[in-house]
Amino acid sequence: MSFIDAVIQYEFLQKALLTSTMVGIICGVIGCFIILRGMALMGDAISHAVLPGVAIAYMLGVNFFIGAVISGVVTAMGIGFVSQNSRIKNDISIGIMFTAAFALGIILITFMKSSTDLYHILFGNVLAVRPSDMWITLGIGIFVLLSVYLFYKELLVSSFDSTMAQAYGLPTKWIHYFLMTLLTMVTVASLQTVGIILVVAMLITPAATAYLLTDRLWIMIYLSAVFGVIASIVGLYFSFTYNLASGATIVLVSTVLFLLAFFFSPKQGILWRAIKSRNKKMSLS
């Protein structure tokens, strides 16, 4: 049976395809702003900081999305509070807060009776996505995309030059917290697809791939979303066909796309730069 026939026949595969596609889009979009702001470490921190919220949600018998969002937002706020009210720099604050949150999550996990669902949260299993998870992911995706559309100019200016944004009277501090909230929501939406451990790769890799191909933000956002979707669909194909871990497969496909851009990008690719450099030396000689 071909992958397309399987998608038509099996409902679980349809849900997996729809969920992974939305995750690829929103990770690609938010990842562009994370890249431009130099906040890759923050993305890694938020992805790990949701673990205690997930564990507590399972203990209370509620949907893990609720606990993950609360845990991620509280950690993001804590990072900002520590760095803005002490001599501790932002990167140090990130290291302290996210490791503390992750450690707390590990302690809470030891009190859980079953680790099956938790394994899926850590490493992802989009083929086992439930209808409720799919609808929550779609809802988060629509909210994130709508937010970026409505506040695109504010995010654009503050991402490239925060000093100029302040001069224009933009509330850069609140824009930062707003972006952290969106980042947390995207992280939570990605848990079922790639898991806590690998979600930072889906945030960073498609955006980095697009960054090598264009200098315009809006083009970068579209390309990043496309690369995220390609990685999700192709990764899902290999995961289903060869019985591989879905999250790891999606991330590896995304990495292959990055390597192709890294070597063959018309402007930034190593191969084309080497060819241009050689032609320049030949013309001078």
LUMTI-161652 format. One line per field, with one value per residue (C-alpha): residue in one letter; x, y, z. Coordinates in Angstrom, 2 decimals, padded with zeros to 5 digits. Last residue first. Example, Ala and Ser with C-alpha at 12.3 -4.5 7.8 and 13.67 -1.06 7.14 Angstrom:
2
resn S | A
c1 013.67 | 012.30
c2 -001.06 | -004.50
c3 007.14 | 007.80
% end
This chain:
285
resn S | L | S | M | K | K | N | R | S | K | I | A | R | W | L | I | G | Q | K | P | S | F | F | F | A | L | L | F | L | V | T | S | V | L | V | I | T | A | G | S | A | L | N | Y | T | F | S | F | Y | L | G | V | I | S | A | I | V | G | F | V | A | S | L | Y | I | M | I | W | L | R | D | T | L | L | Y | A | T | A | A | P | T | I | L | M | A | V | V | L | I | I | G | V | T | Q | L | S | A | V | T | V | M | T | L | L | T | M | L | F | Y | H | I | W | K | T | P | L | G | Y | A | Q | A | M | T | S | D | F | S | S | V | L | L | E | K | Y | F | L | Y | V | S | L | L | V | F | I | G | I | G | L | T | I | W | M | D | S | P | R | V | A | L | V | N | G | F | L | I | H | Y | L | D | T | S | S | K | M | F | T | I | L | I | I | G | L | A | F | A | A | T | F | M | I | G | I | S | I | D | N | K | I | R | S | N | Q | S | V | F | G | I | G | M | A | T | V | V | G | S | I | V | A | G | I | F | F | N | V | G | L | M | Y | A | I | A | V | G | P | L | V | A | H | S | I | A | D | G | M | L | A | M | G | R | L | I | I | F | C | G | I | V | G | C | I | I | G | V | M | T | S | T | L | L | A | K | Q | L | F | E | Y | Q | I | V | A | D | I | F | S | M
c1 045.34 | 042.55 | 039.94 | 041.21 | 041.07 | 037.50 | 036.48 | 037.92 | 036.10 | 032.84 | 033.18 | 034.01 | 031.06 | 028.82 | 029.92 | 029.76 | 026.20 | 025.42 | 024.25 | 023.03 | 022.42 | 024.11 | 026.16 | 024.23 | 020.93 | 021.35 | 022.57 | 019.45 | 017.16 | 018.98 | 018.51 | 014.75 | 014.66 | 016.57 | 014.11 | 011.10 | 012.71 | 013.58 | 010.02 | 008.37 | 010.46 | 010.84 | 008.46 | 009.83 | 006.76 | 005.09 | 008.21 | 009.49 | 006.22 | 005.91 | 009.39 | 008.46 | 005.30 | 006.89 | 010.11 | 008.15 | 005.83 | 008.74 | 010.49 | 007.34 | 006.99 | 010.63 | 010.19 | 007.14 | 008.84 | 012.05 | 010.09 | 008.45 | 011.81 | 013.73 | 017.43 | 016.87 | 018.24 | 020.48 | 017.83 | 015.35 | 017.53 | 017.98 | 014.20 | 013.70 | 016.41 | 015.52 | 011.98 | 011.90 | 015.24 | 013.99 | 011.17 | 013.59 | 013.75 | 010.23 | 008.56 | 008.55 | 004.85 | 002.99 | 005.02 | 004.77 | 001.63 | 003.26 | 006.33 | 004.16 | 002.27 | 005.51 | 006.90 | 003.69 | 004.01 | 007.66 | 006.66 | 004.17 | 006.83 | 009.18 | 006.43 | 005.68 | 009.27 | 009.45 | 006.44 | 006.71 | 007.21 | 008.96 | 012.18 | 011.66 | 011.44 | 014.58 | 016.43 | 014.99 | 016.44 | 015.86 | 013.45 | 011.65 | 010.93 | 009.63 | 007.63 | 005.84 | 005.23 | 003.91 | 001.48 | -001.77 | -000.23 | 001.93 | -001.11 | -003.23 | -000.53 | -000.24 | -004.01 | -004.53 | -001.72 | -002.95 | -006.39 | -004.92 | -002.80 | -005.80 | -007.85 | -005.15 | -004.66 | -008.39 | -008.45 | -005.58 | -002.10 | -000.61 | 001.07 | 002.55 | 004.75 | 007.11 | 010.37 | 009.71 | 005.92 | 005.70 | 007.88 | 005.55 | 002.60 | 004.31 | 005.89 | 003.17 | 002.95 | 004.15 | 006.02 | 009.42 | 008.14 | 007.84 | 011.58 | 012.31 | 009.98 | 011.71 | 015.04 | 013.61 | 012.36 | 015.71 | 017.57 | 015.27 | 015.67 | 019.42 | 020.48 | 018.02 | 019.23 | 022.80 | 021.81 | 019.95 | 022.72 | 022.68 | 023.31 | 019.80 | 016.25 | 016.01 | 017.74 | 015.74 | 012.37 | 012.93 | 013.83 | 010.91 | 008.47 | 009.70 | 009.47 | 005.91 | 004.90 | 006.37 | 004.82 | 001.37 | 001.46 | 002.68 | 000.07 | -002.80 | -001.48 | -001.10 | -004.87 | -006.05 | -005.68 | -004.11 | -000.94 | -000.84 | -001.12 | 001.66 | 004.00 | 003.23 | 003.74 | 007.04 | 008.17 | 007.25 | 010.67 | 012.49 | 010.90 | 011.07 | 014.83 | 015.60 | 013.68 | 015.47 | 018.82 | 017.85 | 017.11 | 019.39 | 016.60 | 016.65 | 016.64 | 013.75 | 011.80 | 012.25 | 011.45 | 007.97 | 007.05 | 008.80 | 007.45 | 003.96 | 004.07 | 005.73 | 003.33 | 000.37 | 001.68 | 002.42 | -001.17 | -002.81 | -000.60 | -001.07 | -004.84 | -004.95 | -002.71 | -005.07 | -008.01 | -006.56 | -007.76 | -006.87 | -003.55 | -002.76 | -003.47 | -001.09 | 001.61 | 001.39 | 000.00
c2 036.47 | 038.73 | 036.79 | 033.46 | 034.76 | 035.96 | 032.65 | 030.80 | 033.02 | 032.66 | 028.85 | 028.75 | 031.01 | 028.75 | 025.64 | 027.23 | 028.45 | 032.00 | 033.69 | 030.93 | 028.44 | 025.14 | 024.07 | 025.54 | 025.33 | 021.58 | 021.21 | 022.98 | 020.72 | 017.68 | 019.07 | 019.37 | 015.74 | 014.80 | 016.73 | 014.99 | 011.57 | 012.29 | 013.33 | 010.44 | 007.62 | 005.11 | 002.38 | 002.34 | 003.53 | 005.50 | 007.36 | 007.82 | 009.44 | 011.48 | 012.87 | 013.80 | 015.56 | 017.33 | 018.31 | 019.68 | 021.62 | 023.17 | 024.03 | 025.78 | 027.70 | 028.79 | 029.89 | 032.00 | 033.59 | 034.26 | 035.91 | 038.20 | 038.90 | 039.87 | 038.93 | 035.56 | 032.02 | 031.42 | 032.75 | 030.22 | 027.35 | 029.03 | 029.37 | 025.69 | 024.67 | 026.88 | 026.14 | 022.57 | 021.89 | 023.47 | 020.90 | 017.98 | 017.17 | 018.32 | 016.11 | 016.10 | 015.83 | 015.50 | 018.28 | 020.69 | 022.52 | 023.09 | 024.61 | 026.82 | 028.01 | 028.74 | 030.67 | 032.69 | 033.56 | 034.46 | 036.71 | 038.50 | 038.84 | 040.49 | 042.73 | 043.72 | 044.83 | 046.52 | 048.74 | 050.70 | 054.44 | 054.95 | 055.59 | 052.28 | 050.49 | 052.31 | 050.97 | 047.46 | 047.31 | 044.27 | 042.27 | 045.32 | 046.68 | 043.41 | 042.36 | 045.69 | 045.57 | 041.99 | 042.60 | 041.59 | 038.92 | 037.47 | 037.27 | 035.61 | 033.00 | 032.27 | 032.06 | 029.80 | 027.50 | 027.32 | 026.29 | 023.71 | 022.25 | 022.15 | 020.43 | 017.81 | 017.17 | 016.59 | 014.21 | 012.17 | 012.01 | 008.51 | 008.86 | 012.16 | 010.37 | 012.84 | 012.36 | 013.77 | 013.96 | 010.46 | 009.09 | 010.80 | 008.95 | 005.62 | 006.51 | 005.17 | 005.37 | 008.96 | 009.93 | 009.75 | 012.17 | 014.90 | 014.77 | 014.97 | 017.96 | 019.75 | 019.17 | 020.64 | 023.71 | 024.21 | 023.71 | 026.25 | 028.86 | 028.79 | 028.59 | 031.29 | 033.60 | 033.07 | 033.97 | 037.07 | 038.51 | 038.33 | 041.74 | 041.67 | 042.84 | 042.66 | 039.28 | 037.65 | 039.02 | 038.10 | 034.50 | 034.25 | 035.48 | 032.82 | 030.18 | 031.19 | 031.13 | 027.66 | 026.15 | 027.60 | 026.45 | 022.97 | 022.48 | 023.36 | 021.34 | 018.30 | 017.84 | 017.20 | 014.10 | 015.93 | 013.81 | 014.12 | 017.91 | 017.99 | 016.08 | 018.31 | 021.46 | 020.09 | 019.43 | 022.84 | 024.25 | 022.03 | 023.61 | 027.05 | 026.76 | 025.50 | 028.41 | 030.78 | 029.39 | 030.14 | 033.74 | 035.65 | 038.12 | 037.34 | 033.58 | 033.69 | 035.92 | 033.41 | 030.48 | 031.88 | 031.34 | 027.99 | 026.54 | 027.73 | 026.11 | 022.82 | 022.39 | 022.92 | 020.27 | 017.85 | 018.14 | 017.68 | 014.71 | 013.04 | 013.51 | 011.98 | 009.14 | 008.37 | 008.35 | 005.58 | 005.00 | 008.18 | 008.58 | 004.91 | 005.27 | 008.25 | 006.30 | 003.41 | 000.00
c3 -013.31 | -012.12 | -014.11 | -012.72 | -009.15 | -009.65 | -011.21 | -008.21 | -005.73 | -007.63 | -007.67 | -003.95 | -003.16 | -005.24 | -003.34 | 000.11 | -000.39 | 000.76 | -002.44 | -004.79 | -001.91 | -002.83 | 000.21 | 003.12 | 001.25 | 000.72 | 004.32 | 005.61 | 003.61 | 005.02 | 008.54 | 007.99 | 006.88 | 010.04 | 012.22 | 010.68 | 011.17 | 014.81 | 015.60 | 013.77 | 015.22 | 012.39 | 011.19 | 007.61 | 005.74 | 008.53 | 009.70 | 006.15 | 005.06 | 008.26 | 007.67 | 004.11 | 005.32 | 008.30 | 006.51 | 003.56 | 005.89 | 007.80 | 004.55 | 003.34 | 006.61 | 006.41 | 002.81 | 003.68 | 006.70 | 004.79 | 001.99 | 004.55 | 006.19 | 003.06 | 002.85 | 001.18 | 000.75 | 003.76 | 006.13 | 004.71 | 005.91 | 009.30 | 009.62 | 008.72 | 011.26 | 014.25 | 015.41 | 014.13 | 015.83 | 019.07 | 019.11 | 019.33 | 023.05 | 023.91 | 021.33 | 017.53 | 016.65 | 019.96 | 021.56 | 018.63 | 019.79 | 023.19 | 021.57 | 019.37 | 022.45 | 024.29 | 021.34 | 021.11 | 024.80 | 024.33 | 021.42 | 023.66 | 026.36 | 023.87 | 022.51 | 026.10 | 026.64 | 023.25 | 023.97 | 020.69 | 021.07 | 017.74 | 019.67 | 021.46 | 018.11 | 016.96 | 019.99 | 019.45 | 015.95 | 013.71 | 015.86 | 017.29 | 013.82 | 012.37 | 015.43 | 015.48 | 011.72 | 011.85 | 014.71 | 012.97 | 010.73 | 013.51 | 015.79 | 013.09 | 012.50 | 016.23 | 016.78 | 013.76 | 014.87 | 018.45 | 017.23 | 014.84 | 017.64 | 019.98 | 017.29 | 016.70 | 020.41 | 020.88 | 017.90 | 019.39 | 017.88 | 017.79 | 014.39 | 015.60 | 018.10 | 019.76 | 021.66 | 025.13 | 024.88 | 023.38 | 026.17 | 028.67 | 027.21 | 027.84 | 031.20 | 033.45 | 037.24 | 037.60 | 040.77 | 039.07 | 036.44 | 039.07 | 039.72 | 035.98 | 035.63 | 038.49 | 036.74 | 033.54 | 035.40 | 037.14 | 033.86 | 032.19 | 034.91 | 035.44 | 031.79 | 030.73 | 033.49 | 032.33 | 028.76 | 029.96 | 032.08 | 035.88 | 037.44 | 038.86 | 038.23 | 034.44 | 034.07 | 036.88 | 035.73 | 032.07 | 032.90 | 035.31 | 032.69 | 030.27 | 033.03 | 033.92 | 030.23 | 029.68 | 032.82 | 032.07 | 028.46 | 029.38 | 032.11 | 029.78 | 026.84 | 029.10 | 029.19 | 032.73 | 034.92 | 037.84 | 037.69 | 033.89 | 034.13 | 036.75 | 034.43 | 031.44 | 033.52 | 034.79 | 031.17 | 029.74 | 030.66 | 028.15 | 025.08 | 026.68 | 027.23 | 023.72 | 022.24 | 024.60 | 023.43 | 019.83 | 020.82 | 018.45 | 017.70 | 013.97 | 014.58 | 017.06 | 014.67 | 011.85 | 014.17 | 014.77 | 011.11 | 010.60 | 013.83 | 012.84 | 009.40 | 010.36 | 013.28 | 010.97 | 008.58 | 011.44 | 012.69 | 009.29 | 008.39 | 011.78 | 011.66 | 008.17 | 009.35 | 012.22 | 009.80 | 007.65 | 004.08 | 002.20 | 004.03 | 003.42 | -000.29 | -000.41 | 001.45 | -000.98 | 000.00
% end
